[in-house]
Amino acid sequence: MSGGPVPARDPGLQPERTLLAWRRTTLASTVAAVLAMRATLRGGASATGIAVCALSFFLWLGFLAVAHRRIRTLGTAAGPPAPVLTPRHAAAAALLTVALAVCGAALVL
């Protein structure tokens, strides 16, 4: 074991990859929400279908807000290491994604 200075962490392209992953996930969420809305409106709009469609829209907006906050945080990071995702925001993103998937499945079935 040497007692020399510890080299600075080199994050490489990890922050950029994370930023791109958030953008891809946001795009996929947008496509899922739009397809769910299209399926509802195309198959004859029932009251339940419209309610689930509206719920999926608000879930999508919530996910978009969480993702935008994370993208903005990653884009303005002053240097390595990039700020970590808080457990609260991670849980919100996961719950919104699962809820949106459940709404999409309900609309398709």
N, C-alpha and C positions, 0 to 999 in steps of 0.2 A: 504494500500500500504506500503510495507516494503522498506527500503532504503538499503537493503543488496546487495551483489554483484550478478550480473547476471550470472547464470551458463553458461558454454561453450556449444555451440550447439553440440549435438551428432547426426551426420548424419546417424548412423547405417549402414545399407547395401545399402542405396540409391545410392552412387556412383558406387557400384558394379552392381546394377540393371541397372543403366543407361548405363554402359559399355556393359553389356550383351545385352541390347536392341539395341544399335548401331551395335553390331556384328550380331544380328539376322536380323536387317534391311538390313545390307550389304549383308548377305547371300541371303535374299529374293530378293534383287535387282539383284544379280548375277544370280540367277535361272531364274528370269523374262527375263533378257537380253539373256541368253543362249537359253531359249525356243523360244524367238522371232527370234533369228538368225536361230535356227533349223527349225522353221516354214517357214522362208523365203527360206532357201536353199532346203528344202524338197518339197515345192510346185512349184518348177521351178523358177529359179532366174531371175526376171525381173529387169530392170534398176532402177525402182522406189523402188522395194523391197530391192535391194542392197543398195541404197542410204539411205533408212529409217533404214536399219540394221546397216549401218556404223554410222549413227547419233545416234542410240540407244547405240552403243558401246562407242562412245565418251561421251555421257551423263552418261553412267555407270562409265566410268573412272573419270568423274568429281565428281560424287557422292562418288565414292570410295576414292578420294582425301579428300573430306570434312569429310567423316566418319573416315578415318584414322587419320586425324588431331585431331578430337574430341576424338577418342579412345586413342591416344597418350597423349593428354592433361589430360584425366581422369586417365590414368595409371600412370602419373608422378606427380599427385597432391601431394603436400607436406603435406596435412592434410585438415581437414574440414575448411571451406566449399569448395566443389569442384568448380573449376572455371566454371562460367556460360557460356552457349553458346551465342555467340554474335548474335545480330539480323541479321547481314550480313551473317553469316554462316548458321543460321537457315533458312533464306530466300533462300539461295543457295541450301540447302538440299531439301527444299520443292519444289522449282521450278524444280530441276533436277529430283526429284521423279515423279512429275506430267508429265513432258516432256517425261520421260521414259515410263510412263503408256500410254500416248497418242501414242507414237511410237509403243508400243506393240499392242495397239488396232488397229492402222492402218495396221500393218502387219497381224493381224488375220483376219480383214475384207477384 
